[in-house]
Amino acid sequence: MIACPKCGGKEIVYSCEPKCCFNHVCADCRSTFELNTVKTGQFDHQTAISAEEPDSSDPTTGCADCGSLRMAVLSSGPDETLLLCAKCRAVSKLVIEEFVPGNF
């Protein structure tokens, strides 16, 4: 689950489509930001996951290696969230970019 970088709100809506961008909007404060991934150079072929493509309005991002939307949270901490791709098994780091704070 992703939280808004401004207010910490958990009601985040994906507002675009993968072939364009990964723009998200916080329902609480109306801040916008993109969820993107960067390669770590690591692959995990052992962790059991069954990630399915998310609903079109759920928070999402693509694999930094293959672009697949079938991503699962591998680990999450205050400083770093790592995602595992169910298609190519690449481990990617989640990054928040293009942050625009809302007016509330």
C-alpha positions as CSV (number, residue, x, y, z in Angstrom):
1,M,0.0,0.0,0.0
2,I,1.3,3.4,-0.9
3,A,0.8,6.5,1.2
4,C,0.7,10.1,0.0
5,P,4.1,11.8,0.5
6,K,2.3,15.0,1.7
7,C,-0.5,13.9,4.0
8,G,0.1,10.2,4.5
9,G,-3.4,9.4,3.1
10,K,-3.9,5.9,1.9
11,E,-6.7,6.5,-0.6
12,I,-4.5,6.8,-3.7
13,V,-6.0,6.5,-7.3
14,Y,-4.1,5.8,-10.4
15,S,-5.2,8.5,-12.9
16,C,-3.5,7.6,-16.2
17,E,-2.5,4.5,-18.2
18,P,0.8,2.6,-18.4
19,K,1.6,3.6,-22.0
20,C,1.6,7.3,-20.8
21,C,2.7,7.5,-17.2
22,F,2.1,6.3,-13.7
23,N,0.4,9.5,-12.3
24,H,-1.4,9.0,-9.0
25,V,-3.7,11.3,-7.0
26,C,-4.3,11.4,-3.3
27,A,-8.0,11.6,-2.5
28,D,-7.4,13.4,0.8
29,C,-5.2,16.3,-0.2
30,R,-5.3,16.1,-4.1
31,S,-1.5,15.9,-4.3
32,T,-0.2,14.2,-7.5
33,F,2.9,12.1,-8.0
34,E,4.2,9.3,-10.2
35,L,5.2,5.9,-8.9
36,N,8.2,4.6,-10.9
37,T,10.8,1.9,-10.4
38,V,14.6,1.7,-10.8
39,K,16.6,-1.4,-11.5
40,T,18.6,-2.9,-8.6
41,G,20.4,-5.5,-10.7
42,Q,18.9,-8.2,-8.5
43,F,16.6,-11.1,-9.4
44,D,14.7,-13.3,-7.1
45,H,13.6,-16.7,-8.4
46,Q,12.8,-18.2,-5.0
47,T,10.1,-16.0,-3.4
48,A,6.6,-17.4,-4.1
49,I,4.3,-14.7,-5.5
50,S,1.2,-14.7,-7.6
51,A,0.9,-11.0,-8.5
52,E,-1.8,-10.2,-11.0
53,E,-2.2,-7.1,-13.0
54,P,-3.9,-4.5,-10.8
55,D,-7.4,-3.0,-11.3
56,S,-7.1,0.0,-13.6
57,S,-7.7,2.5,-10.8
58,D,-5.4,0.8,-8.2
59,P,-2.0,2.3,-7.5
60,T,0.5,0.7,-9.8
61,T,3.9,1.0,-11.6
62,G,5.8,-1.0,-14.1
63,C,8.8,-3.3,-13.7
64,A,12.1,-1.4,-14.4
65,D,13.4,-4.4,-16.3
66,C,10.5,-5.6,-18.5
67,G,7.6,-3.1,-17.9
68,S,5.1,-5.7,-16.6
69,L,2.5,-4.4,-14.2
70,R,2.5,-7.7,-12.3
71,M,4.4,-6.3,-9.3
72,A,4.3,-7.4,-5.7
73,V,5.8,-5.8,-2.6
74,L,8.9,-7.7,-1.6
75,S,9.8,-5.5,1.3
76,S,8.8,-2.1,2.6
77,G,10.5,0.1,5.1
78,P,10.6,3.8,6.0
79,D,13.4,4.5,3.5
80,E,12.9,1.9,0.8
81,T,10.3,-0.3,-0.9
82,L,11.4,-3.1,-3.1
83,L,9.1,-4.7,-5.6
84,L,9.3,-8.1,-7.3
85,C,8.1,-8.7,-10.8
86,A,6.0,-11.8,-11.3
87,K,7.0,-12.0,-15.0
88,C,10.8,-11.6,-15.1
89,R,11.5,-11.9,-11.3
90,A,13.5,-8.6,-11.3
91,V,13.7,-6.7,-8.0
92,S,13.0,-3.0,-8.5
93,K,13.2,-0.1,-6.1
94,L,10.0,2.1,-5.9
95,V,10.6,5.8,-6.3
96,I,8.2,8.7,-6.1
97,E,8.7,11.4,-8.8
98,E,7.0,14.4,-10.2
99,F,5.4,15.3,-6.8
100,V,3.0,18.2,-6.9
101,P,1.5,19.1,-3.5
102,G,-2.3,19.5,-3.4
103,N,-3.9,22.8,-2.2
104,F,-5.5,21.4,1.0
